[in-house]
Amino acid sequence: LELKRMSVSREHRGRGLARALCREVLGFARARGYGAVVLSTSMVQVAAQRLYEGQGFRRVGTSYPSLLGTALNFQIFHYRCDLGDGT
């Protein structure tokens, strides 16, 4: 399952909503038999990286979004959370 574009509005940040949303996605995927959840985030989204790593995601790769991104060394980080069999 791919998690795309998860965001919490600025005025609601710091309340644990992103953690709760992430746990909900992982539970949803696990309950439906998915083996993993994957996502991508940029190098500048440090809070997002900490959130995902804290939820069990591990960085599995990096890429550049474009030629300009390569020239600017702007990286996209790819993450994966293996779900196992839920037992």
Beta strands, then each sheet from edge to edge (+ up, - down):
strand 1: 36-42
strand 2: 58-63
strand 3: 76-82
sheet 1: 1+ 3- 2+
end
